[in-house]
Amino acid sequence: MREVRVTVRELHEIGEFADVHRLFDAIWHPDPANPPVTVELMRVFSHAGGYVAGAYEDGELVGACVGLLASGNSLHSHVTGAVPGRGVGHALKSHQRRWCLERGIDRITWTYDPLVRRNAYFNIAKLGARPFEYVENFYGRMADAINEGDESDRLVVEWLLKEEVVARRPDEGVAALVEVEGGPVRGPAHGPVVLVGTPSDIETLRRRDPGAGRAWRYAMREVLGGLMAGGGQVTGFTKKGDYVVSAG
């Protein structure tokens, strides 16, 4: 198999921002009035000292990330989009981490959909970021091909850049939410360790069965959101797709 070599660099020119806009359009297929980020905002973030970077493979833009400086000596990573399955996301996050440390920034935050299993595994199990807040309908209903008009509940995560990431073996726990024939089934959500399952492929499920997608949204909101509101902490994510939540 051919080795994939990805180069990541900061972007500063209008033409580069337009390329990012086109890439994001190809990834999300948003309603024209609902782009993830505009060319003008990328220009502003870059000019004001924020983070706008692109990942290139053989001269082709294959991923990009846009972030803004935030309170608490942190960078808030607003949006990241990448061609899947080629390590582009990891290359972008590694560059973003170096960029922050070079500027004395020791924390990166971002949001993601708690129903997207691959993103949860990447953020929590691979990078070592930790969710600290569950927010209902963060962006409102999103008109694009991935979110399919669903309510935009999000987990807010933090990546503490100067802390050593220690791999944690998920404990046995009470199964509070499991996938059965594609749908969510609730169980008891009490115990020192609770496992909250995710759908195997929420994006396909939303297109095929919007009702089932909404059922997952409300179940995740009730179970994971309820546990975190009660002081529970997400301490890991299993390979089979469960959030590991320790009692507060």
N, C-alpha and C positions, 0 to 999 in steps of 0.2 A: 504494500500500500504506500502511496506517495506521502512523504512527510509534509505536513501542513506547517507553513511558516507564516506567522501573522506578525505584522509590525503595527504598533500603536503609537500615535503621535497626537499632539494638540492641534486643534484646528483654529484658524484665525480669519479666513477669507470668506467673503459672501458666497463664492462658488462652491466652497467646501461645505458650507452650511446648507446650500441648496441640494448638494449630493446627499447629505444626511436626511434632509426632508424627503427626498425621493426614496431612500432606503426604508425609512420608517413607514412611508405610504405603502410600499410593497409588503412590509411585514404585517401591518395592522389593517390596511384597507379602510381607513377611517372615513366617516362622513367629512366632506370638505370643510365643514364648519367646526370640526372637532379633531384637529391634528394633535399628536402627542406634544409637539413643541413647534413653534414657528421659526422661520429663518430669522426674523427680526429679534426674537427672544434669544436665540443662540448667539447672535451678534452682540446683544447687550451683556449676556452672561460672560462671554469671552472677554469683552472689552473691560468689564468691571472686575475682572480677576477670578471669575468662576471657572468651571471645568467643562470644556467641550473637547472631546477626543474622538478620533476615528481609528478603526482597525482595518488594515489593508492586507490583502493576500494577492501577490503578483500584480500590485498596482490597483486592484479592485477594492472598493469600499465594501467590507463585509460585516461591519458592526460599528456602533457609535454609542457614546454615552454623554449625557448633559447633566451638569450639577451646578448648584449655587452655594455660595458660602452662607453658613447658618450660625445661629447662636450656639454657645457652649463649645467654641473652638472646634467646629465640625463642618463637614461638607454634606449637604443634602443632595443625594444622587437622584435627580428627578425622573430620568427615563434612560433605559438602556435597551437597545435592540440589536440583534445579531443573527446572522445566518446560523441555523442550529447544527449541532453535531460535529463541529470542527474546532472546538476549544476557544472560540472567539470570545465568549462571555468571560471566561477565566482570564484571558489575556487582557481584556479591558479592565477587569477588577484589579488585576495585579498592577497595571499601569496607574490606575486611580489611587491605589494604596501608596505607591512610590511618590506620586505627585503630592499627595497630602503630607506625607512624612517630610519631604523636602521643604515644605512650607510650615512645619511645626503644627500641623493639624493632626489630631490623634483619634478622630472619631468620624465615621461615615454613617449616615442614616439613609434609608430608602424605604419605599413601600412595595408590597407585592400582593397579589391575590392569593389568599390562603388556600384556595381550592386547586391551585396549579401545583401538582405534586413535584414535577421536575425542578421548578423554581424553589420550592421549599427545601428540597434535598440539597440543591446547590448552595443556597444561602446559609442554611443551618449546619448541614453535615460536612460540606466541603470547605466553605469559607470560615465557618465559626461565628457568623453573625447570630444575634439573638433577638427574637421578637420581644418588644416590651409594651406594645399597645395594640389593641384591636379596635379599628375605627369602622363604624357602619357607613356605607354609601359615601366613601371619602370624596369621590369625584362626581357624584351623581350618576345617572345612567349614561353609559358610554356607548356611542354609536360607532362601532367598528366591527370588523369581521371576527375578531377574537373574543370580545366581550359580549357581542350579540345583544346589546341593550340591557344586559343584566345590571343589577345594583352593584356598585363598585366597593364592596367591603374590602378593607386592606389591613394587613399586618404591617406595623411600623417596626423596622429592625434597626439595631445599631451594631456596628463593626468597630470594636475597640482595637485600634491598630498597634498599640504598644503592649497589649496583653498577649501572652503566649496562648495559642489555641490548643487546648487539650482535648483529644478525642475521647468522647464519652460513650461507653457501651450502654445502649438503652436498657433500662430495667424492665422486668416483667411488670405489667400493670393491668388495671381494669380497663376493658375495652368500652369506651363511652360512645364511640361512633365507628361503625364499620360499613363497608360496601357490600351489599347483597344484590346480585343481579343488576348492578349498575346504580342502584339507589342507596340512600343513606338509611341506616337502621341504628337507632339510639339504644344505648345500654346505660348501666349505672355510671354516674360521673363522680363517684366518691371514692377516696382512697389516697394513700401517699403518692402513688404514681398512676396517672391516667393516660391512656392511649386514645388519641383522636385521629381516626382514619380520614383519608382523602379519596376522591374519585380517581380512577386510573387515568382518565383523559377527559377533563371537564370541557375543553374546547369543542371536541367532537360531540360530546353529550349535549351541549347547549344547542348545537345546530340540529342534531337528530331529534332531541326531545327537550324542548325548552322548559317544560313543566318539571322534569327531573332535575334540570340544572338549577331551577329556582328552589326545589326541595333541598338540594345540597347547600345552597347559599344560606337558607334559613336554619338548617341543621347546624352548619358550621358556626353561624353567628350565635346560636343558642348555646352550643356545647363549648366550643373553644373560646368564644367571646365571653361566655358566662364564667368559665374557669379563670380566665385572665382577670376579669373584673373582680373576682373574688380573691385575688392575690396569687393565683397559680402562675408558675413560671415555666415557659417552654425551655427545656434543657437539651433537647435533641430531636432528631427526626430519623426514623428507621428506614432501612432499605425497602421495606414493603409498603411504606407510605403513611406512617403514623407519626403525628406529633407526640412527643413525650412531654407530659406536663407534670411537674412536681407541685405538690400542695404548698400553698403560701404559708 
